[in-house]
Amino acid sequence: MENENEARIKRALGIPSWRHLSKDKVVNFVAAMPEMSTEVRLKLIEKLPVFKDLAKNSVDAMVEAHKSTLSANEKSQEHFHQASRQHRDALQKDLDRDDLSWEQRLSLHEFFQHNVDQEAQKDSENKPFLERTSRTVTVGAGAAMVLVAVFAGARIMGGSKERAEESPQA
């Protein structure tokens, strides 16, 4: 029965053996754990001695992806803000001219204000993006820690069960 459950789980994960359990498949594996009996769950976890390393590597990969995303976002933001500054500098040079009519000055002030509004909007849009990416990494890291805790708990429970079976009963 154990082997049938194990085979069914491997089929559901799309892996021929536990060696093929990739970072991506770990999430599916953990999602399937509640459907497994405790005994099957313990046996499967015992077969994954690198489970802790896999979870750590997953967290490290998420952190690196997050850093990369933040770096790309920062560069994009800086390009936008630099372009906005250049536009305002050009508008300021035009406003400094003495030969402009009142209507021309008013039009330049409107362009200037539009530029400032666009920059404020871009900044407002970026804050939720940063919050979402930060939350995603936090949730992912938390999930990986839970996986490690489940793994460690199962190993401890498995060890306790073995010691209980080995100890003489009165």
N, C-alpha and C positions, 0 to 999 in steps of 0.2 A: 504494500500500500504506500509506504514511504517513497519508494522508487517511482510509483505511478504519479504521486503528487509532485515529486521533483521533476519528472519528465514533463508533466503538464505545465509546470511553471517555466521551465526552460523553453518549451514550445511557445508559450505566451510571450516570453521575452524575445523570442527569435534568436536564441543562442544554442549552439550544439553542445557546449560544455560551459562550466562556470568560469573557465579561463577567458571566455569571450564576453564576460560581463563588463561592459564599458561604462564610462561615466554617465553616458546618456541612459543606459539601461538600468543603472542603480535606482533612479527615481521610479521607474516602472516596477522594479523589484520591491522597493519599499512600499509602494502603493498596493502591491499584491499581498504583503505580509499579514494584514489583518484577516485575510481570508484563509490563512494557513493555520493549522493546528500549532499549538505551542511546541510540540515535539518536532514537527516538520520544520518549523521556523528555526529552532535551535540547531537542528542537524544541518540545515542549509547555511546558516551563519557560520557554523564551525568549518564548513568547506571553503569559507572565504577569508583566509588569514590576512589578506591584503585589503580587507574592507575598510579599515581605518585609514590606510594610505590612500585608497581610492577616494574616500570622503575628503581627506585633506587636500588631495590634488584637485578635486572638484572645486573646493573653496578657493584654492590658489588660482585656478583658472578663472573663476568668477571675479576675483579681485583684480586680476590682470586685465580682464575684459572691461571691468568697470573703470580702471585707470585709463585704459585706452579710449574708452568712450568719453570720459571727462576731459582728456587731453584734446581729443578731436573737437569736442564742444567748445573748449576754451579757445582753441585756434579760430573756430568759426565765429565765435562771439567777438574776438579781438579784431578779426577782419571787418566785421560789420561795424563795430564801434570806430575803427580807424577810418573807414569810408565815410561814416557819419561826421566825424571830426573834420575830414577833408572838405566835405560838402559845406559844413558850417563855416570853415575858414574862407572858402571861396565866396560864400554869401556875405561874410563880414567884410571882405575886401570890396565887394560891390557896394555894400552899405556905407563904406568909408568915402566913396566918391562924392564930390560936391555937385556934380552936374545932374543928379537924379531928381525927378519930380516927386511930389508927395505920393502919387499913385504907385510909382515904381518902388519907392521905399516901403510903402505898405505891402506891396506884393512880395518884396524880398523878406520882410518880417514874417509874412504868412508862410513862406517857404522855410524860413528858419524855424518857426514854431512847429511846422509839420515834421521837420527833421528831428527835432527834440522829442516830439510825440512818438515818432517811429522808434527811436532808440529806447524810450521808456517802455513801449509795448514789447519790444524784443527782450528787454530785461525781464519784464513780467512773465513772458512766455517761457523763458529759460528757467525760472525758479521752480515751477512744477515739474519740468523735465528732470532737473537735478534731484528733486525730492523723489520722483518715481524711480530713477536709477539707483539712488541710495537705498530706497526701501526694497527694491528687488535684490540687491546684493545682501542686505541684512536678512531678508527672509531666506534666501538661498544658503547663506552661511549658517543660519539657525537650523535649517533643515539638515544640513550636513552634520552639524553638531548633534542633532537628535539621532541621526543615523549612527554616529559613532557611539553615542550613549546606548542605543539599542544593541549595537554590536557588543559593547563592553558588558552590558547587563546580561545579554544572552550567554556570553562566555563565562561570566561569574555564576549565573544560574546553572549552566551546564556543568561547571566544575563542582558546584555545591551538590548537584544531583549525583554526580559520580562519587564524591566523597561519602554521601549518605548511603549509597549502595554498597560501598566498600567497608563501612564501619560495621562492627558486629552488633547485632541487636540482642537485647536482653530478654 
